[in-house]
Amino acid sequence: MSREVLVDIDDTIAQTQRAIFQRVNLELGRNIKLSDLTFEVRENLNPSVQEILDGFFVDKEAILLIPAYPSSLAGVKLLHEAGYRIHVVSSRKSPTRYYSRQWLETHGFGPFITEIHPRDRDLSGPEFKLTIAQKTQAEAAFDDQVRIAQTLAQNGIFVYLVRRPWNSELRRFDNVLRVKSFRRGAQIHVERYS
């Protein structure tokens, strides 16, 4: 029996929000700090910011230049060496699948990834990730989004929620463990289930 885990890209293994808000600040002449990006702020972005975000995700160069979190590759390798099949499940929509694959290859993740699952336009992020979790029979997921963590946890999938400003308000939830980094979550999971 194979052991499956789901791994998100944006803000789980890649520093996406930092890259996005550098662009937002540049284009709007603002100084939004990543630490100010609470769940409420993130969910209620004004239309001009949303337009910049939409443009960001179709800009191949911008996506490829997003830095990986320093220890995230080590976390992926740790899971892979422990025998896990790693499924990348990004809420990015299908048209960016090629860029996502290139990003993973460019940053050294490619050899350790079993499959990349692009989101169907008709599904919300939580619905999409739950569908993939059920299809792959994943035992755990690594993400940074509160709604995704809650949806997966309510359906019996253990979630390592990578600590970010926008998820700090999550109340204690069964099947969710907040971790300081993806690598730390991977380490805990391997120690706990190997």
Summary of the structure (lengths in Angstrom):
residues: 194
radius of gyration: 15.9
end to end distance: 13.8
largest distance: 53.0
contacts: 617
relative contact order: 0.19
helix: 51%
strand: 20%
